[in-house]
Amino acid sequence: MKIYKEAIHKKFELETRRHFLRKCTSGIGALALGSLLGGCGKVIDQMGQMRDAARPMKALPPHFAPKAKRIIYLHMAGSPSQLELFDYKPELQKLDGLDCPPSLLEGKRFAFIQGVPKMLGPQYSFAQHGQSGAWVSDRLPHFSKVVDDVAFLKAMHTDEFNHAPAQLLLHTGGPRLGRPSMGSWVTYGLGTENENLPGFVVLVSGGTTPSAGKSVWGSGFLPTVYQGVQCRSKGDPVLYLSDPEGMNRNLRKKSIEAINKINQETYEEFGDPETLTRISQYEMAFKMQMSVPEAMDISKEPDYIHQMYGTEPGKASFANNCLLARRLAERDVRFIQLYHWGWDSHGAGKAEALDHGFKDRCQEVDQAMTALLQDLKVRGLLDETLVVWGGEFGRTPMRENRGGQEMVFVGRDHHLEAFTIWMAGGGVKPGITYGETDEIGYYGVKDRAHVHDLQATILHLLGMDHEKLTYQFQGRPFRLTDVHGHLIKDIIS
């Protein structure tokens, strides 16, 4: 028995040594290599990319040849009604005012529908436009002229019916706080071609930020250098960009040089690559003092451009932000995110209702988003710039009611089963409609696409495989699409 135990013990020791020497050698080598590279500011990330810790935003090669170099994402916070803009349903008009069938309510969750609501027909007139024959309502007369440059996705669906979780799901891949935004993933994966400007710029209009707050452009567990930089179209583009009173640019430069000298000494002592990142951020902030004001100054644009967009220099508006988006695209900013608030089309008040505030929102975006597409096309930028427009979910075909009482003004409730997003440029087939909803616009019945599918497709058009763009966190690799997402191949040119 004693001899048997000694044999087992000896075998265990041999197996352990064998495992250590044969199976772990590559791991030790990788650690050593990483340490050596870290010592000179170079690291290999989890995707096998060589990164320069001193230049975290340096352009990186994509996984494969991209269709688009950059993206402009126009998010309509609050979610516009697809049934008043793009998804024309004449059968729904015939049902207007009738009680909603119980089959549309049973087992469903709504934000503001109680009791038995009435069906609600389209509130505006529709017509077909362009060679593609796309249906667009009379709320978007300018946009109706460019439908042949656009691909409509009419059977989008999501998992969340409240604004903040739905916005988080759309922009970060999950309905809870803490995950990186799409712009952060893109700049982490690709860097930027203009290191004098942020790689991820955010522009907000409509009076407030989205319901999910600034988390929709946050970096989550990615390094903070990849979070979105919010710029303003009125006043200083970035807070604290101007020199403080009594400090000129040369003095500020000397201050940054002194700070970076201390950081460099700290790095040489401890070898932490994050210290190099801090140095690069100070240097970027100094560069932005010159590059950001120039890029954000729309007053230098000719009069015909201002008339085209409907812009007013010095004013915070969606139109100004669209023109800024074009200027940033010209300067090779990788991810340009516009948020326009105010689309929560409830009947609880005049500001949001379909028969009141909705008209104003349409007027605010129609001319400017159309001008953006036309301007990019004329300048030869549309083919390499992906433009995306839409909200976080859709709107119900029945009228909203609360406490069993219909609202004074006309409104629709939140709806996760069907909504419309349009895309243009950057490798997207123009003049097509993908997906179809039923005769009242309640369910997607053909070519449904989930928000994770949209994310996967956006990354693909930028040259990245959504399954390979990962980051190790809390013991497992994370990605924008989580464990979901399929390419929407039929819209890719």
N, C-alpha and C positions, 0 to 999 in steps of 0.2 A: 504493500500500500504506500509506504514511504517512497519507494522507487518510482511508483506511478505518479505521485504528486510532484516529485522533482522533475520528471519528464514533462508534465503539463506546464509547470512553471517555466522551464527552459524554453519550451515551444512558444509560450506567450511572450517571453522576452525577445525571441527571434522574430516573431511576427511584428512586435512593436518596433524593433529596430528596422526591420525590413520596410514597414509602413512609413516610418520616419524618413529613411534614406531614399526609398524609391518613389513613394507617393507624395511626399511633401517637398521634395527638392525644388520643384517648379514654383511652389508657393514661397519658399525662402528666397529663391532667385528673384521672384517678382517683388518681394518686399525690399530686397537689396537694391534692385533696379529703381524702384520707386523712390527709395531714400537718396540714391545717387542723383536721380533726376530732380528730386525736390531740392537738392542742394544747389542746383543751378537754375531753380525756378521753373523746371519742366516736370510735368506729371502726366501719367497715362490715366485717362478716366475709365469709367466702367464700361464704356463702349469701345475701348481700344484706341481712342483719339489721343494724340499728343497735344497737350495744352500747355500754354505758357502762362504760369501763375501771375506774371507781371502784366500780361495782356489778356485778361479773361474774356474780352469781347472780340478778340481777333477772329477773322473769318475762318471757318472750318469747312472742309469738303463735305458735301451731302452724301447720303448713302448711294444715290444714283443721280443721273442727270435730271435736274429739276425742270418743271414747266414754268414755274414762277420764281422770281428772285425775292419778292417781298409780298406782304399782304396788307390790305386796308380793310379792317372789319368795322362795319357800321352797325352798331347794336342799338335797336330801338327799345330802351328799357321800359318795361311795363307791358310790352307785347301788343302790337297793332292787330286789329281784327283782319284776318285773311279774307273773311266773308264780305268785307267792305272794300277790299283792295284788289285781290287777284283771283280768288276762288269763287267764280260766278256760279250761283245755284238758283236757276229759275224755278225749280221745284220747291225750293224753300220759300219763295215768294208766295206760292199758292197756299202754303200752310200758315202764313203769317196770321197771328192772333188766335190760332187754335191751341188747345191744351197739348202740352208735350206728352207723347206716348210714354207710359210707365217703363217700357223696355229701354228707353234712353237714360233712365234715372236709376234703375235697380242695380245695386252693387257698385255704384259710382260715387266718387267723392268730389264735391265742388266747394269752392270758397264761399260763394254767396247765393246759392240756390237752395231754397227751402220750399216745401209744399209742392204744388204742381205749377210750374212756370208755363208761360205762353211761348209758342214758337215765334221766331223773329226773322222776317224776311230781310234781304239785302236793303240797306238804307240809302244806297246810291246807285246811279245808273252805270251799266257796264257796256263796253264795246270792244270789238276785236281790233288789234293793231298790228302793223308791220306785215311782212311776208309770212311770219310765223303764225299770225292770227292769234296772238296771245290776248287773253281777256284782262283788261285793266279798267278800274272804275274811273269815273270823272273826277275823283279826288286827286289824281296824279296825271294831269294833262301833259306836263313836260316829260315825265318818265315814259309815257306811252309812245314817245317818239324813238326810244332807244331799246325797245323790247327785243329787237333782233340781235342785240349784243349780249343778251342775258339768258341764263339757264334758270328756270324756275323749278324748285323742289317743292311739290305741293302735298306730299304725304309725309312730312316730317312728324316725328313724335318724340316724346320725352317721358321721364318717370316722375316728374315733380310738377305739382299744380300751384305751388306758392312761389312768389317772385324770387326771394333770396335763394332758396334751394335750387330752383330751376336755373337761375343765372349762374350759380356756382357749378352746377352740373354741366352746363353748356361751355363755360369758360375755363373750368379747372378739371373737369372729368369726374367730379364727385359732388354730392349735395351738401357736404359739410366743410367747415373752415379748415384750412391748413394745407391744402394742396396747391401746387404751382399753377399759375394761369397759363393759358395757351401761348401767350406772347413770351412768357418766361421759358417755356419748353422750347419754343422756336429759337430764341436767342441763345439758349444753352446749347442747342444742337448745332446751330449754324454760325453763331457770332454775328458780326455785322461788317459791312464793307466800308463803313465810314466811322472811324474810331474817334472823330471829333464831335459826334452827336450820340445820344443814347440809342441803343439798338431797338428799344421798345418804348414808344411814346404814346401817351394817353391824352385824349382831348375830350372834355366833358361839356355838354350844353343842356339846356332845359331847366336850369335852376338848381339841380341837386345831383348827387351821385346815384348810381343804381341802388336798389334795395339791399343788395349783398355788400354794399360799401366798397372800399378800396381793395378788399380781398380778391375781387375779380381781376385785378391786375397785379396781385402780389406774387412773390416768388416761392411762397410756401417753404418746403424743406430744401429747395435749391439755394445756392449762394445768393445773397441779397443783391449782388451786382446785376442779376437778371430780372429784377422786378421792373414793372413799368414806371416810367418817369412822367408824372402828370405835368403837362404844360398848359398855360392859360393863353387865351387869345386877347386878353385885356390886361394891361399892366405888365409887370415883369413876367416873362414867359414861365420862369421857374422862381419860386420863392427864394429870397436871399441871393439871387444871381448878381445883383448890382453890388458894387463896392460900398461898404458901410461909410457913413460920413466921416471924413478925415483920413480915409485910407484910399490911396490910388492903386492902380493896377500893378505898378512896380513893387510897391510895398506888400501888396497881397501875394505877389509872386515870391518875394523873399520869405514871407511867412510860410508858404507852402513848401518852399525848399528847405526851410529849417525843420518843419514837421517831418518831411520825408527823409531828411538826414537821420533823425531820431528813429524813424521806422526802419530805415535801412540797417542801422546799427543793431536794432532789436532783431531783425531778421538774421543778420550774420551771427548773432549770439544764440538764437533759438532755432533758426531754420524753418519757421512756420510759413508755408506758402501764402497763408491768409494775410500775412503782413505785406507781401508784395501786392496782393489785391487791393489792400488799403491804400498803398502808394499810388496805384493806377487810378483809384477813385478820386484821390485828391487832384491828380493830374488831369483827369477827365473834367472835373468840376472847373478847373482853371481854363481848359480849352472851351468849355461850354459858355464861358463869359463872352467869347467872341463868336462862336459858331451858332449858338441858339438864338440870340437876338436877330442875327442876320436871316436865319432860316424862318423865323416866326414873324418877320416884318412884311405883312401883306400890303402895306401902303405903297410899296414900290411896284406893285403889279399895275399894268396898263388899265385904262378905264374900261375897255371892252371886256376884260376878264371880270372886273367887279360887276358889270352889268350881266354877264353870263351866269355868274354864281349867285348874284344878289347879295354881295358882301358889303359890309360897312366897317372899314378899319377902326380899331379901337373898341369894338363892340364884341361881347361874348355871344356867339351864335353858332348854330349848326352850319350855316353857310360859310362863315369864316373858318370853321374847323375843316370843312371839306377842301377849301382852297389851301389851308395849311397842310392837309394830308397830301395833296399833290406836290407841294413844295418839299415836303419831307421825303416823298417817294423819289423825286428828282435827286435828292441828296443821299439816296441809298440807305435810308432807315429801314430796318428789316421788318418790323411789325408796328403798324400804326393803327391804334384802336380808338374809335370814336364812340362815345355813349351819348345818346339823346334821350333825356328823361321825359315822361309825361304821357305814355301810351296806355296807361291802365284804364281801359275804356268801360268803366262802370257807370251805372245810372244814378249813383248816389249824389252826384254834384255836377254842376255845369262845367267845371274845369276838365273833367275826364270823359263825359258822356259822348256817345257816338254822334248825337245830333248837335253837339256844341264843341267841346275841346278837341275832339278828334279831327275836325276840319282844320283847326289851327295847326295841329301837329303835321298834318299832310302838307299844308302850305309851307311850313317851315323846312321840310326836307325835300319836297318834290323838285324844285328848280336846282337846288344845290347838288343833290346826289346825281341828277342827270348831267349837270355841267361837269362834275368830276369824271364821269365815264367818258364824256365827249372830249374833255381836255386831255385826259390820259391817252385816248386813242389818237388824237391829232399829234401829240408829242411822241408817239411811238412807244409809250410806256404801258399801255394796257395789256399787250401780249405778255409782258413779264411781271405784271402786277395783278395779283388775285384780289378781287373786290367781293366782299360778302355782306349781305344786308339781311336783317331779320330780328325777331324778338326771341324770348326764352320759351314761349309756348304759344298756343293758339287761343281762339275764342269759340264759345259754344254757339250752336245754331238756335238755341232757345234764349228767351229773354231772362235777364237776371231778376231775381226777387229776393227780398230779405224778410224773414219772419212771416213768409207767406204773402207779403205785400209787394206789388210791382213798384218799381222806382218811378219818380216823376219824370226823370229823363231816361233816354234809351241807353241801355248798356248790355254787354254780354259778359258772361262769367269766364274764368280761367278754364282752359281746356288742354289736356295733355295728349289727346289722341290724334290731333291733326293741326298742322300749321304750315305756313309757306315761308321759305327762305329763297332768295335769289343770289346767284353768283355770276361773276363776269370776269373775262380776261384770264391771264395766267394758266392756260391749259384747259379751260372749261369750254365745252361746245356751246357756241352761241345760238340763240334762237330756238331753244328746245324747252319742252316741259317734261319733267320726270316726276312720276308719281301721280296718283289720282285718288280723290276722296269720293265717298258715296254721294247720292243725289242731294243730300242736305249738308254735306261737309262735316259729318260727325266722325266717321272712321276713314282711315286710309284703306283703300281696297286694292291698290296696285302700286308696286314698287315703293313700299314704305321705307323710310330711312330714319334711323335713330340718331340722336345727337352724337353718339360715339362714332357712328358711320361718317358723319360730317367731319368730325375731328380727324379721323383716319384719312379721309380724302384730302383735307387741307394740308396735312403733313406730307402726304404723297406728292401733291402738286408742288410742294417746296423741296422735294427731293429726299424725303425721309420716310423710312419704314416705321410706322407707328408701333410695331412690336419690338423694334430694336432701339428706339429712343427711350432709354430707361435710366433710372437713378436709384441707387441702393439706399434704402431708408427703413429703419426699424426692422432690419433683418430680412428684407425681401426687395426685389427690384420693383419699382413703381414706374408707371407710364401714364401719359395723358388719358389714354382710352381704357385704363385699368386692365381688365381681362376681356374687354369687348372690342367692337369696332370692325367693320368690313368696308372695303373700298366701294364707293359708288361708281363703278367702272363706266356705266353708260353715259355719264356726263363729262368724262375725260376725253379730250380731243387726241 
